[in-house]
Amino acid sequence: MLGISVYLKKDMMEKNAAWIEKAAQYGLKSIFTSLHIPEDNPAEYKELLQKLGELAKKHQMELMADVSPRSLDYLGLDWEQYDELLHWGLSGIRADYGFTSQQIVELSHKMKIGINASTVTRDELLAWIDAGLNTGNVEAWHNFYPRPETGLDIEFLIERNNMLRSLGITTMAFVPGDKDLRGPVFSGLPTLEKHRGQPSHIAAAELMFSCFTDKILIGDHAASDEQLELLAFLGKKVIPLRIESESWEHSELLSRPLTNRMDPARDVIRAVESRSFASIGENKIPPSNQQERKRGTITIDNELYGRYTGELQIAVNDLPKDEKVNCIGKVIKEDLPLLAEIKAGQKFQFIVRDGNGDREA
């Protein structure tokens, strides 16, 4: 699941409503907000959270709020009234601190509950499970880190996510936006330090396909339409690759979702569908534009390759010129990191960049 973040300030609500509507149009399904941001005004939380819940229901999105026991005072509720949040449109809460083990177990039977993915121990989780924790309602949330140099290391995140998923718990992390970054530091809100400054879709793909992350949210309160479009592909488990095409000769093949073989090659990504496409009718592929194949080069085997004719590949490593291989395009530099996420059986789709802006091939 993919989603966005919004923050509870009166002067932001009109902007929040537009942000939520746009995210919903691109198929994002989750909203996160916090009730203990130091810069926010707690006196406004109840009214603004209720309005946010109405927006979530309107667009059929889940809403999770970062809540502490102290937040209940701001909302005019007590412990016995946590269920009231569901009537306001919330799907659950992120219980980061201040909750007892018994309270977490009880809440897991009433609503979704997020726990701190980075600090909870395996022993704590096993104790909660023994006490009756409903793991189907539990999500392990990693924090975002506004200050540069404080984000998590990728190996730590992978180790934690593997442990959490082994116990049946959903994992979650943040990626930065690409415009209107949130203050007061304005350096993006990623979980992983390596993702600071990266495009949202590049960071999200790595979290999704290499880091065992089930839910990914944009931490900042805005992202460009282009990034939302690319994230929409990821929401369908398809990796989008923006490319520059040498010609439109193979546009019909380039326009469809393709799949890497289940026996992935070391040096290239091999599109399963391509050779069968080339065998239809009289699709002859004469030698043309044989060049050195730099990483990210898109190629198609010409008729000199016999039964391999028509196979579409993407070079993962730099490869030499081959008279039997035509070069038909290249993945743009910014999207080259995505090649590492196209693993066995993974679907991908090209988006051709032209003078009128990006569009699907």
C-alpha positions, -999 to 999 in steps of 0.1 A, spaced: 0 0 0 12 35 -8 1 68 8 8 103 19 12 125 50 -7 156 61 -3 178 90 -29 194 113 -28 232 108 -58 253 101 -41 272 73 -31 239 57 -65 222 55 -75 235 21 -41 224 8 -45 191 26 -78 185 9 -64 191 -25 -34 168 -17 -56 140 -5 -79 143 -36 -49 142 -60 -33 112 -42 -66 93 -43 -68 100 -81 -35 83 -85 -46 53 -65 -28 60 -32 -47 45 -3 -33 57 30 -31 89 50 -9 96 80 -10 125 104 5 132 137 -9 147 169 24 155 185 44 177 161 61 204 182 53 231 157 16 224 156 -12 238 179 -27 210 200 -58 231 207 -69 226 171 -64 189 169 -99 177 175 -116 199 149 -89 193 123 -87 155 129 -124 152 124 -123 171 92 -94 149 81 -114 118 89 -143 131 67 -118 136 38 -105 101 43 -140 86 42 -149 107 11 -119 93 -8 -121 58 6 -86 61 21 -74 48 54 -63 73 80 -37 66 107 -28 92 134 3 93 155 -13 94 190 0 93 226 -21 89 257 -16 126 263 -32 133 229 -65 121 243 -67 152 264 -64 174 233 -92 154 217 -115 155 247 -114 117 251 -103 92 277 -90 56 274 -124 41 272 -133 63 243 -106 53 218 -133 36 197 -147 71 190 -117 77 167 -131 51 143 -164 71 141 -143 102 131 -130 83 101 -97 69 115 -86 34 107 -63 32 136 -35 49 155 3 48 157 11 42 193 47 54 194 52 58 232 33 60 265 12 29 260 14 -2 282 16 -37 268 -19 -44 279 -32 -13 261 -15 -23 229 -30 -58 230 -65 -44 237 -63 -18 210 -52 -45 184 -87 -60 188 -104 -27 181 -85 -10 153 -53 -10 134 -23 -1 156 11 10 146 41 2 168 77 15 165 95 -8 141 129 3 151 127 -1 189 103 -29 196 121 -62 205 113 -97 194 108 -107 230 83 -79 235 64 -90 204 63 -126 215 51 -116 249 23 -95 233 14 -124 210 12 -147 240 -11 -121 257 -35 -122 227 -21 -96 203 -41 -95 170 -11 -94 147 -34 -90 117 -42 -55 130 -6 -46 139 18 -25 117 54 -18 125 61 18 115 96 32 111 101 69 118 110 96 93 141 116 101 140 154 93 176 161 102 202 151 76 226 123 87 201 108 112 182 84 89 184 46 92 210 24 76 195 0 50 209 -31 65 193 -23 99 159 -17 82 161 -50 63 170 -70 94 141 -54 114 116 -59 86 125 -96 82 121 -102 119 87 -83 120 73 -101 90 84 -135 104 59 -128 132 31 -119 108 34 -81 113 31 -56 84 60 -32 79 60 5 70 85 32 61 86 68 47 101 83 15 107 120 8 85 142 -14 100 161 -43 86 196 -37 73 218 -9 95 199 16 82 201 52 99 224 77 116 233 99 146 216 83 133 213 47 156 183 40 129 157 32 113 131 55 128 97 46 132 67 68 165 57 52 193 82 50 203 70 15 169 81 3 173 118 13 172 138 -19 161 108 -40 129 109 -61 100 93 -43 95 65 -67 132 54 -66 131 53 -28 98 35 -28 109 9 -52 139 0 -31 118 -2 1 92 -24 -17 113 -48 -37 146 -50 -17 137 -40 19 106 -61 26 84 -30 33 46 -35 29 34 1 33 52 32 20 42 67 26 55 101 14 66 119 46 65 154 31 32 171 24 36 173 -14 49 155 -44 48 163 -81 22 149 -105 50 130 -122 61 113 -90 25 104 -82 21 88 -117 53 68 -112 42 57 -77 8 46 -92 28 20 -113 45 8 -81 11 5 -64 3 -21 -91 37 -39 -85 50 -26 -119 83 -8 -120 82 22 -143 112 30 -164 115 64 -181 133 60 -214 146 78 -244 137 59 -276 159 58 -307 129 53 -329 92 43 -329 97 11 -348 91 -11 -318 66 12 -300 39 -15 -298 63 -38 -279 76 -9 -257 41 2 -248 31 -29 -229 40 -42 -194 69 -67 -197 82 -93 -173 118 -103 -164 124 -140 -168 121 -163 -137 158 -173 -144 173 -138 -143 205 -132 -162 235 -116 -146 241 -90 -173 207 -82 -188 170 -81 -180 152 -104 -205 115 -96 -214 95 -128 -214 69 -115 -238 92 -101 -265 102 -132 -286 67 -144 -289 57 -109 -300 84 -109 -327 72 -143 -340 37 -130 -349 32 -125 -386 62 -113 -407 80 -91 -381 115 -92 -396 141 -74 -376 171 -64 -398 204 -54 -383 204 -17 -373 221 6 -348 245 -19 -334 264 0 -307 282 -5 -274 256 -14 -248 261 8 -217 241 1 -185 205 9 -192 206 4 -229 174 -12 -244 181 -37 -271 163 -61 -294 180 -91 -311 180 -89 -349 175 -117 -374 212 -126 -373 205 -142 -338 182 -169 -353 157 -182 -327 166 -153 -303 153 -128 -329 130 -103 -312 142 -107 -276 141 -74 -258 167 -68 -232 179 -41 -209 217 -40 -201 223 -42 -164 261 -41 -169 281 -24 -196 284 -48 -226 303 -46 -260 288 -40 -294 272 -71 -310 263 -72 -347 233 -94 -337 219 -69 -313 201 -36 -322 201 -7 -297 166 9 -296 166 32 -265 180 38 -231 167 42 -195 173 78 -183 201 83 -158 177 91 -129 160 57 -132 190 35 -136 188 25 -98 155 9 -106 172 -18 -127 184 -34 -95 148 -38 -84 137 -58 -115 143 -92 -100 130 -127 -112 95 -125 -125 92 -87 -119 70 -67 -142 82 -34 -156 69 -8 -181 86 19 -202 75 55 -202 90 73 -232 103 109 -227 98 132 -256 96 169 -263 61 171 -249 69 156 -216 68 121 -203 42 96 -215 38 59 -218 54 45 -249 
